[in-house]
Amino acid sequence: MTDPIIKKYHSFLLLEKSLSPNTIEAYEEDLDKLLVYLADAKITYLEAKIEHLRDFLIDLHELGISPRSQARIISGVKSFYRFLQYEEYLDEDPTELLEMPKLGKHLPEVLSIEEINNVIAAIDLSTNEGQRNRAIIETLYGSGLRVSELVNLKMSNIYADEGYMKVEGKGNKERLVPLSDESMKQIKLWLIDRNELSIQKGHEDFLFLNRRGAQLTRVMIFTIIKKLAEVAGIKKNISPHTFRHSFATHLLDGGANLRAIQQMLGHESILTTEIYTHMDMQYLRETVLQFHPSNNPNVSHETITE
């Protein structure tokens, strides 16, 4: 632990908060998860904003960390940022508006097909990044990839003729994922622009690159999507994971087999995939509440005829 600020935080927990060594170790292990995430995003903890911390929370969910463990981690992160503000390393605490994960069953946000189309329509294809962003959205929604899988997607793992790509998921486990015709079309159009880039050494095989010819980060994908959602007028709090949820939900709505969806998403357990059946049941319940005459005061039972 060489960072002088983090050393000072350790002393703060020990001397001023009077926490036990085991509790301090737990706090620092949880803080280390954030530091690793921010290092990957190439920003420091003093530069991090609320949007980075929200994306970190989404990343914890994506890694399969339970809501209770997420809440503990965020509690530790909040403690660290309160310390930074108290010691005047920061003027404002970026965690002040950071919400704790709900400990009940969480049904993720999903975009309608119309909203997906509005996001795609919001892409300005006249810009240098326009075609790349179109290919990114099509790949996220068309194949249900995790954001980490998207940024690590390699050109050598795309099999255009067969309509598949090889994806490295959690735990370095590889799986084959179908590529839709539209996704493949947009990727091929992006490759035309990609060929004009001066690509940095070591990044030659990554499919999606920034304007400097380097691999995109997860934070950059979050930023792209949030900007597109704003242009499209979407008020939902969406992220790259929203497209994955929408992919699975729309497949289920269309009658796809749950086991097939499990395989495409790379879920180890069918129980993880079954959240989409819960979403479907919630939709059915809301439909009944909205339209059934027993729940609708505007519809008289006397007006119903056989």
PyMOL commands that set and color helices and strands:
alter all, ss='L'
color gray80, all
select helices_A, chain A and resi 4-16+21-40+50-62+67-86+113-121+130-143+147-151+155-157+170-172+181-194+218-231+240-253+258-265+270-273+275-291+293-295+301-303
alter helices_A, ss='H'
color red, helices_A
select strands_A, chain A and resi 158-159+164-168+174-178
alter strands_A, ss='S'
color yellow, strands_A
deselect
rebuild
show_as cartoon
